[in-house]
Amino acid sequence: MAEYELDASLLPHGVRLFVEIMGLDDAVKALSEEQGNLFFIPDKPTPNHEFCKRFSVDIERALSHHAGSTCQTPKLDKI
């Protein structure tokens, strides 16, 4: 199997964030299962919050501009 380097700048912005923080394989797996779903983004993330359990506290922090509101996870069909 050939190794390749992913140019994350070519990905849609919403997907790029997940790939940069989670890595390609984990991001594709998580987004495949959750694409299009709405999640509440907490003001103060904890590892026990549903969004953080599924994606990570690091992603929640990156989405802090959505804190206190809902965020729809990106769909992979744009790749």
Secondary structure, 3 states (H helix, E strand, C coil): CCCCCCCHHHCCHHHHHHHHHHCHHHHHHHHHHHCCCEEEECCCCCCCCHHHHHCCHHHHHHCHHHCCEEEECCCHHHC
